[in-house]
Amino acid sequence: MNHFSADEIDKLKSSLLNTSQINCPRCYKLLDHTPIPPRKDLPYVRNRFWIQCTSCDIDLVLDHPKS
């Protein structure tokens, strides 16, 4: 299984805060990112993003940086 490194995750989090377009920290292609809103029946679930790089075949779910 392919995973982002801690440094790559930090870059992704920073990108989420500063821009609406996010590039893969490995191949620099534009990433698909899908908002995952919190569910009303589970108040402890945070606002998240599902981030996918189809080129590197890697994905990750990150908490929304402003939540």
N, C-alpha and C positions, 0 to 999 in steps of 0.2 A: 504494500500500500504506500502511496506517495503522500508525503505531508510537507506542509510549509515549515520552514525553520522558525525559531523564535524571532530572529531578526526580520524575516520576511513578514511575519504576522504583525510586528510593530510597524513596518512600512505600510501594510494594508490598513491598519487602524488609523494611521496618520492620513492616508489618502481618503478614507471615509470622512474624516473631519474636514478636510480642506478642499475637496473637489467632488463633483458628481460622477466623473469618469475615473475608473480605477484600472490601472494597468498591472499585469502580472509582474511580480518582482523577479521572476526567472526569465520569461521569454518576452516581456514588455508588451504583449498583445493586450487588447482591451478585454477586461473580465466581464462576465455576466454577473450581475448582483441583483438578487431578488429580495425585497423586504419580507420579513416574516413578522407580522404584527403579533402582539401578545393576545392570548386568548382571554376572553372575558370570564370564562369559568375557572381560570387558573391565574389568580392575581400575582403570583410569584414569578411567572414567566416573563422574561424581558423582551423588549423590542430587539429583533435580530436581523441580520442579513445572511443570506446564503450566497457565497461567493464561489464562482466556478471559472476555471480556465479550461476551455475545451482543447487548447493546444497542448498543454502539459498534462491533461487528464487528472486534474486535482481540484478538490473543492474543500470548503471550510465554512463553518457557521460562526459568525462573530456577533457579539453584542453591539447594538448601536452605540457609538461612542458618546452620544448626548443623553443616553438614558441611565 
